[in-house]
Structures are given as structure tokens and as C-alpha cells.
Amino acid sequence: MGNKRRQPSLAQLRAFAAVAEHLHFRDAAGAIGMSQPALSGAVSALEETLGVTLLERTTRKVLLSPEGERIAVRAKAVLGEVGALMEEAEAVRAPFTGVLRLGVIPTVAPYLLPTVLRLVHDRYPHLDLQVHEEQTASLVDGLGSGRLDLLLLAVPLGVPGVAELPLFDEDFVLVTPLDHELGGREGIAREALRELHLLLLDEGHCLRDQALDICREAGREDAPVTTTAAGLSTLVQLVAGGLGVTLLPRTALKVETSRSNQLLTGYFADPAPTRRVALAMRAGAPRGAEYEELAAALRQALRPLPVRVIGERGDIADTT
């Protein structure tokens, strides 16, 4: 077995970097709060450890040797990386700092993100929020693999190992063309869905599955689909063009129907069909307390929207 080479200490590197910067022992010692003898001893120990002469000492000044100039660059880089490591550790220890990778489904993102981003900007300015818009299956996979930290989506998911932090419930409404008999009506019975030509999102969107579930609850055995859309904006434009009707969550209504004057909104009789939106995290996540606090803050921020915010504490539905 070969002999292990000794490695320089951070104190030695710090002492040498200070001398390399100031080219003066007294000034370097003062800059890093070290006595001059201790500083000189640390630099000498570094030279011995590395087997390299770093300084040319004269009675008047200190000069870096050619080798010392090269080592000084490396020492500065090492100390810089150590400083960055300490900053990162501090960020990890401090709540609402560092990176938070948030996954959001497409039928939530355009309508809730303005509120989420404003809240994070105002209340958590040191949080580096990174947003990923994907369909539910991809988001859940990303949460399980560690690619994502937190999800904002419709629940329940029924996924083992995922804890849900409910935010609110919202009603679905019926969007129709101007000449539709149910356009603008209130108190629409769910059973009316049995006979409607319903336009849906493409497969993979949870909102499509929710709409089909609502139809089944209304007694509709099947919902033959001849026209679909990749997003709610296209879906609503198809309705405006007279191709059928669709279901929209209330949070999407204002944004999507404001683009056309060829639409009317119908409202269902109580209890209206609804969906629940929540944050979802890995059960037992180290930052779980932060996510719970964020959920509580979001419930308050979402109150102006047409939703029914869930209790202040929000019951955690753990599906482990």
C-alpha cells in the first residue's frame, strides 16, 4: 500500500490566498483575522504539504513564485466552492429558500398560477420556484422519482406514498353556444347531460375523466366523442363554433369565455358537479412542514376566486 499524501487544510489555503492577494503578511493577517506568526506558519505548512515553494520572501516585500501563482488560482477556486457549499447548506436549513420544483396540470396552470406566483414573490422572495406543466400521470411519476417536489392538481389521486393537502372545491359549469336551449340557464339538472353533444379534452387529461364520471353519475352509459381538443382554449372555441357544449371548472370560466361573444354559461342545480384541487407531496417529505404552510397561505390567497376554500388547517389525505 502506498503512502497517503497529506492534504492541505482550509486554514492553510485561506492564509495563502490572503497573502497572494495582499502580498503583505501583516495586511493579509489583518484581512482574515489571524495573527501574523500563525499566518506565516500556515503558509509554510502548506508549502511543506504540497512540496512546492509558493512565495519568494525578501526583507521588503513578498512575491509569488511561478508555482505559487498557479496554486493561488486553484486555492481561490477551492475556497470559492467551499463558500458556495456553505451558502447552499444555509439555504437548505432555512425554510422557503432554495429550489422548489412545482408540477401543475394544464387545466389548473393558467388560472391559478398568477395567484401562486404572486404569493411566492411577495411572501417567499428567496424561494426559487420552478414550474413544470404536465399531465397528471407524468406529474405523479416526476414526484415519485424526485424530479418534482410538489404538485398542484385535481385529487384524489389514490397513489400510495403521496400525501394530499386539499386547497378548495370548485363547481363545473356548462358552456354552450348562444342558440343552445340550456345557455344562460340556472338550476340545470345533471340528467340533462344524458342527451348533450359533449366536447371533451384529449385522453390523458384528468378533466376529461372527471367529465366522463359526471356523465356516468347523470345516468349516461357512454359518451361517444367525435371531437376533442388538447386544451380548454380550443375546446371553448369549438363550442363557440357550434360543435357542441362542454364542462368548465369555475376558475377557468372567466379566462376562457372572455375570448368570444358567442358563448353562454349554464349553472347546475345543487349539488353541482365539482372537482377538488390540492397540493400533493411525497408522504414524509423533509420539507413537509413548509408545504403545509404554503398550502395554508394559498388557501387565503385563493379566496377571491369562485371556489370553496377548504378549512384553514386543511385535512391531509394520506393515501399510503
C-alpha positions, 0 to 999 in steps of 0.5 A: 500500500502506498503512502497517503499524501497529506492534504492541505487544510482550509486554514492553510489555503485561506492564509495563502490566498490572503497573502497572494492577494495582499502580498503583505503578511501583516495586511493579509493577517489583518484581512482574515483575522489571524495573527501574523506568526500563525499566518506565516506558519500556515503558509509554510505548512502548506508549502511543506504539504504540497512540496512546492515553494509558493512565495519568494520572501525578501526583507521588503516585500513578498512575491509569488513564485511561478508555482505559487501563482498557479496554486493561488488560482486553484486555492481561490477556486477551492475556497470559492466552492467551499463558500458556495457549499456553505451558502447552499447548506444555509439555504437548505436549513432555512425554510422557503429558500432554495429550489422548489420544483412545482408540477401543475396540470394544464387545466389548473396552470393558467388560472391559478398560477398568477395567484401562486406566483404572486404569493411566492414573490411577495411572501417567499422572495428567496424561494426559487420556484420552478414550474413544470406543466404536465399531465397528471400521470407524468406529474405523479411519476416526476414526484415519485422519482424526485424530479418534482417536489410538489404538485398542484392538481385535481385529487384524489389521486389514490397513489400510495406514498403521496400525501394530499393537502386539499386547497378548495372545491370548485363547481363545473359549469356548462358552456354552450353556444348562444342558440343552445336551449340550456345557455344562460340557464340556472338550476340545470339538472345533471340528467340533462347531460344524458342527451348533450353533444359533449366536447371533451379534452384529449385522453390523458387529461384528468378533466376529461375523466372527471367529465366522463364520471359526471356523465356516468353519475347523470345516468349516461352509459357512454359518451361517444366523442367525435371531437376533442381538443388538447386544451380548454382554449380550443375546446371553448372555441369549438363550442363557440363554433357550434360543435357542441357544449362542454364542462368548465371548472369555475376558475377557468370560466372567466379566462376562457369565455372572455375570448368570444361573444358567442358563448353562454354559461349554464349553472347546475342545480345543487349539488353541482358537479365539482372537482377538488384541487390540492397540493400533493407531496411525497408522504414524509417529505423533509420539507413537509412542514413548509408545504403545509404552510404554503398550502395554508397561505394559498388557501387565503390567497385563493379566496377571491376566486369562485371556489370553496376554500377548504378549512384553514388547517386543511385535512391531509389525505394520506393515501399510503 
